[in-house]
Amino acid sequence: MIPVAFDYARPTSLDEALGLLANDGGTTKVIAGGQSILPLMKLRLAQPARLIDIGRLAELRGVRRIEGDRLAIGALTTYDELLRDPNIVHGLLRDALPGIGDVQVRNRGTIGGAIAHADPASDMPAILLALEADVVVRSSKGERVIPITTFFNGPFTTALGADEILVEVRFLAGRDNYGSAYRSIEQPASGYSLAGAAVIVGRKDRGSGPLDDVRIALTGVADTPYRATAAEKAFLSSGKPADAGAHATDGVTVASDIHADAEFRAAVAAVQVRRALEAAIARAE
C-alpha cells in the first residue's frame, strides 16, 4: 500500500531536530534507518503527519569510552557498525548482532531506533536490560538519563517524551571474570524472537570464587522485554542453569499468538535461558 501523505524534514543538526519537535503535539515521528516505521506506514498502521529524518546526523553515530569504564553508543550507530567496533567484546552482543534482520537491516537499522521502537520481540531491549544500560534522551529543554529498567512501558511504548530524541545508550565495557551470551529461537519468516534470553554472569570481587552476579533478560515472551529476577535468584541459589530456566517466566503473562501458544513459548524460554547461561558460564571461566 501507499502511505498517507506526510510532511518531511531532514535537519542538519541535533539542535535543529529538537527545535522541530518542540511544541509539535505528538504528530511527528523521528526516523533514522526507517526499518520499523516505514513498513507500518505502508500498511497505514502508522499515519504520522510529519517525519523528521535524523539519519545523517554524524554527532549521534559511533562508540566511545566514557568515565567509569563505560561505553557510550550513539543512537545512529548501526548494528553492523556496533558489531565491528573493537570496543565491543561482550559475548551476548556478538551472539545477537549477526542474526538481526538481514544484511540491509544490519547496515541501515540503528541501535537507537530499535530501542525507541520497543518491539516486544526485538533483540536489543533484552540485551540492554542484561547490560543494565542507561538511555540518554534530549529535548530543547535539556537532557535526562533513563535507566533501561524504566524505559519500556509496554509494547511499542516507552518513557521517551514526544519532544525528545534518544541520543545515546551507555553501559559497562567488558570485565574480567564475566561472561555473557544470547540465545533465541526465531520466527522463520520475520526473524523476530519467539523467545530470546540475554545473560551475563560474573564474580563481583574479580576473584576465583563462585559466580555471584547474574542478570537474565528475556524478549519475545511477554508484551515487553523483562528482567527474569526469579530465574536469577534460582541460579544464585543452586548454581544450575536448568533451575534458572524453570523460573524464566515466573510472574509474567506469557504471550500466545499464531506463531506460538503460551505453553510452547514458556518452554522455549526455559530452554533458551539454560543455553544462554551455559554459554555465559563457559566464557566467564
C-alpha positions as CSV (number, residue, x, y, z in Angstrom):
1,M,0.0,0.0,0.0
2,I,0.9,3.7,-0.2
3,P,1.3,5.7,3.0
4,V,-1.0,8.5,3.9
5,A,0.5,11.9,2.8
6,F,3.0,13.4,5.2
7,D,5.5,16.2,5.5
8,Y,9.2,15.5,5.6
9,A,12.1,17.4,7.2
10,R,15.8,16.5,7.3
11,P,17.6,18.6,9.9
12,T,21.4,19.2,9.6
13,S,22.0,19.2,13.4
14,L,20.5,17.8,16.6
15,D,19.5,21.2,17.8
16,E,17.6,21.8,14.6
17,A,15.8,18.5,15.0
18,L,14.9,19.2,18.6
19,G,13.6,22.6,17.6
20,L,11.3,21.0,15.1
21,L,10.0,18.6,17.7
22,A,9.3,21.3,20.3
23,N,5.6,22.0,20.8
24,D,4.8,19.6,18.0
25,G,2.0,18.0,19.8
26,G,3.0,14.4,19.1
27,T,2.1,14.3,15.4
28,T,5.7,13.8,14.2
29,K,7.8,10.6,14.1
30,V,11.6,10.7,14.1
31,I,13.3,8.2,11.8
32,A,16.9,7.2,11.3
33,G,17.2,3.9,9.3
34,G,13.4,3.8,8.8
35,Q,13.4,0.0,9.1
36,S,10.5,-0.1,11.6
37,I,8.2,2.8,10.9
38,L,8.1,2.8,7.1
39,P,6.6,-0.7,6.8
40,L,3.9,0.3,9.3
41,M,3.2,3.5,7.3
42,K,2.8,1.5,4.1
43,L,0.2,-0.7,5.8
44,R,-1.3,2.5,7.2
45,L,-1.0,1.2,10.8
46,A,1.0,4.3,11.5
47,Q,0.0,7.7,10.0
48,P,2.3,10.5,11.2
49,A,1.7,14.0,9.9
50,R,5.4,14.5,9.6
51,L,8.7,12.6,9.5
52,I,11.9,14.1,10.9
53,D,14.8,12.3,9.4
54,I,17.9,12.4,11.6
55,G,19.7,9.6,9.8
56,R,22.6,11.9,8.6
57,L,23.5,13.5,11.9
58,A,27.1,12.3,12.4
59,E,27.1,13.6,16.0
60,L,24.8,10.7,17.0
61,R,26.9,8.0,15.5
62,G,29.8,5.9,16.9
63,V,31.1,4.2,20.0
64,R,33.3,6.0,22.6
65,R,34.7,5.3,26.0
66,I,33.5,7.5,28.9
67,E,34.2,7.7,32.6
68,G,34.0,4.7,34.9
69,D,35.0,2.1,32.2
70,R,31.7,2.7,30.4
71,L,30.8,2.8,26.7
72,A,28.6,5.3,25.0
73,I,26.8,4.1,21.9
74,G,25.4,6.8,19.6
75,A,21.8,6.3,18.7
76,L,22.5,6.3,15.0
77,T,25.2,3.6,15.3
78,T,24.0,0.7,13.0
79,Y,24.0,-2.9,14.0
80,D,26.9,-3.6,11.6
81,E,29.0,-0.7,13.0
82,L,28.5,-1.9,16.6
83,L,29.5,-5.4,15.7
84,R,32.7,-4.2,14.0
85,D,33.7,-1.8,16.8
86,P,36.8,-3.1,18.7
87,N,35.4,-1.9,22.0
88,I,32.5,-4.4,21.8
89,V,33.8,-7.5,23.4
90,H,30.5,-8.6,25.1
91,G,29.6,-12.1,24.1
92,L,25.9,-11.5,24.1
93,L,26.2,-8.7,21.5
94,R,28.5,-10.8,19.3
95,D,25.9,-13.6,19.5
96,A,22.9,-11.5,18.6
97,L,24.1,-8.8,16.2
98,P,25.0,-11.1,13.2
99,G,21.5,-12.6,13.2
100,I,19.4,-9.4,13.4
101,G,17.3,-9.0,10.3
102,D,19.2,-9.3,7.1
103,V,22.2,-7.5,5.6
104,Q,20.2,-4.5,4.6
105,V,18.7,-4.2,8.1
106,R,22.0,-4.5,9.8
107,N,23.5,-1.8,7.6
108,R,20.6,0.6,7.9
109,G,18.9,-0.2,11.2
110,T,20.1,1.7,14.2
111,I,20.6,0.9,17.9
112,G,18.6,3.9,19.0
113,G,15.8,3.2,16.5
114,A,15.5,-0.4,17.8
115,I,15.1,0.8,21.4
116,A,12.8,3.6,20.7
117,H,10.5,1.4,18.6
118,A,10.2,-1.0,21.6
119,D,9.1,-4.1,19.7
120,P,8.4,-6.7,22.4
121,A,10.2,-9.3,20.3
122,S,13.3,-7.2,19.4
123,D,16.7,-8.5,20.5
124,M,18.3,-5.2,21.6
125,P,16.0,-4.3,24.5
126,A,16.7,-7.6,26.3
127,I,20.4,-7.3,25.7
128,L,20.4,-3.8,27.2
129,L,18.4,-4.9,30.2
130,A,21.0,-7.5,30.9
131,L,23.8,-4.9,30.5
132,E,21.9,-2.6,32.9
133,A,22.2,0.2,30.4
134,D,21.2,3.9,30.7
135,V,19.3,5.6,27.9
136,V,20.2,9.3,27.3
137,V,17.4,11.4,25.8
138,R,17.4,15.1,24.9
139,S,14.8,17.8,24.2
140,S,15.0,21.5,23.6
141,K,14.6,21.8,27.4
142,G,17.7,19.7,28.2
143,E,19.0,16.2,28.7
144,R,17.9,13.3,31.0
145,V,19.2,9.8,31.7
146,I,16.6,7.0,32.0
147,P,17.6,3.6,33.4
148,I,16.7,0.9,30.9
149,T,14.7,-0.8,33.6
150,T,12.1,2.0,33.5
151,F,12.3,2.8,29.8
152,F,9.9,0.2,28.3
153,N,6.3,0.9,29.3
154,G,4.6,-1.7,27.1
155,P,4.5,-3.0,23.6
156,F,5.8,-0.2,21.3
157,T,5.6,2.2,24.2
158,T,8.5,3.9,26.1
159,A,9.3,6.7,28.5
160,L,10.5,8.8,25.6
161,G,8.6,12.1,25.5
162,A,7.0,13.4,22.3
163,D,9.6,16.3,22.2
164,E,12.6,14.1,23.0
165,I,15.1,12.2,20.8
166,L,17.1,9.2,22.0
167,V,20.7,10.3,21.6
168,E,22.9,7.7,23.4
169,V,23.0,4.4,25.3
170,R,25.6,3.8,28.0
171,F,26.7,0.5,29.6
172,L,29.8,-1.0,31.2
173,A,32.6,-2.2,29.0
174,G,33.6,-5.9,29.2
175,R,35.1,-7.0,32.5
176,D,37.4,-9.8,33.7
177,N,35.7,-12.8,35.3
178,Y,32.5,-12.1,33.5
179,G,30.8,-13.9,30.6
180,S,27.7,-13.2,28.6
181,A,25.6,-14.9,25.9
182,Y,22.4,-14.5,23.9
183,R,20.3,-17.4,22.7
184,S,17.0,-17.3,20.9
185,I,14.6,-19.2,18.7
186,E,13.2,-17.0,15.9
187,Q,10.0,-17.0,13.9
188,P,11.4,-18.1,10.4
189,A,9.6,-15.6,8.3
190,S,10.2,-12.4,10.3
191,G,13.3,-13.2,12.2
192,Y,11.8,-11.9,15.4
193,S,12.3,-13.9,18.6
194,L,9.7,-16.3,19.8
195,A,11.8,-16.3,23.0
196,G,15.3,-14.9,23.4
197,A,17.5,-14.8,26.5
198,A,20.3,-12.4,27.3
199,V,22.5,-13.5,30.1
200,I,25.5,-12.0,32.0
201,V,27.3,-13.9,34.8
202,G,30.4,-13.0,36.8
203,R,32.2,-12.5,40.0
204,K,31.8,-9.2,41.8
205,D,35.2,-9.4,43.5
206,R,37.1,-10.4,40.4
207,G,38.4,-13.5,42.2
208,S,38.1,-17.2,41.5
209,G,35.1,-17.9,43.8
210,P,31.6,-18.9,42.8
211,L,29.6,-16.8,40.3
212,D,27.7,-14.3,42.4
213,D,26.4,-11.8,39.8
214,V,23.8,-12.8,37.3
215,R,21.5,-10.9,35.0
216,I,18.9,-12.6,32.9
217,A,16.6,-10.7,30.5
218,L,14.0,-12.1,28.0
219,T,12.4,-10.9,24.9
220,G,9.6,-12.2,22.7
221,V,7.9,-13.8,25.7
222,A,5.7,-11.2,27.2
223,D,4.2,-7.8,26.0
224,T,7.5,-6.1,26.9
225,P,11.1,-7.3,27.5
226,Y,11.8,-8.0,31.2
227,R,14.4,-9.0,33.7
228,A,13.8,-12.5,34.9
229,T,14.5,-11.9,38.6
230,A,13.1,-15.2,39.7
231,A,15.4,-17.1,37.3
232,E,18.4,-15.0,38.6
233,K,17.5,-15.9,42.2
234,A,17.2,-19.6,41.3
235,F,20.6,-19.7,39.7
236,L,22.3,-17.9,42.6
237,S,20.7,-20.4,45.0
238,S,21.6,-23.6,43.1
239,G,24.2,-22.7,40.5
240,K,22.3,-24.8,38.0
241,P,21.2,-23.3,34.6
242,A,18.3,-25.6,34.4
243,D,16.9,-24.3,37.7
244,A,17.1,-20.8,36.3
245,G,15.3,-21.8,33.1
246,A,12.4,-23.4,35.2
247,H,11.7,-19.9,36.6
248,A,12.1,-17.9,33.3
249,T,8.5,-16.8,33.1
250,D,7.6,-16.5,36.7
251,G,5.4,-13.5,37.4
252,V,4.7,-12.6,33.7
253,T,1.8,-13.2,31.3
254,V,3.3,-15.3,28.5
255,A,2.2,-14.2,25.1
256,S,0.1,-16.5,22.9
257,D,-0.3,-15.8,19.1
258,I,-0.4,-17.5,15.7
259,H,3.3,-18.3,16.0
260,A,3.4,-20.0,19.4
261,D,1.0,-20.5,22.2
262,A,1.8,-19.6,25.8
263,E,2.8,-23.1,26.8
264,F,5.2,-23.6,24.0
265,R,6.7,-20.1,24.3
266,A,7.3,-20.7,28.1
267,A,9.0,-24.0,27.4
268,V,11.2,-22.3,24.7
269,A,12.1,-19.5,27.1
270,A,13.2,-22.1,29.7
271,V,15.5,-23.8,27.2
272,Q,17.0,-20.5,26.0
273,V,17.8,-19.3,29.5
274,R,19.5,-22.6,30.2
275,R,21.5,-22.5,27.0
276,A,22.5,-18.8,27.4
277,L,23.6,-19.4,31.0
278,E,25.7,-22.4,30.0
279,A,27.4,-20.4,27.3
280,A,28.0,-17.4,29.5
281,I,29.4,-19.5,32.3
282,A,31.9,-21.1,29.9
283,R,33.0,-17.6,28.8
284,A,33.4,-16.5,32.4
285,E,35.8,-19.2,33.3
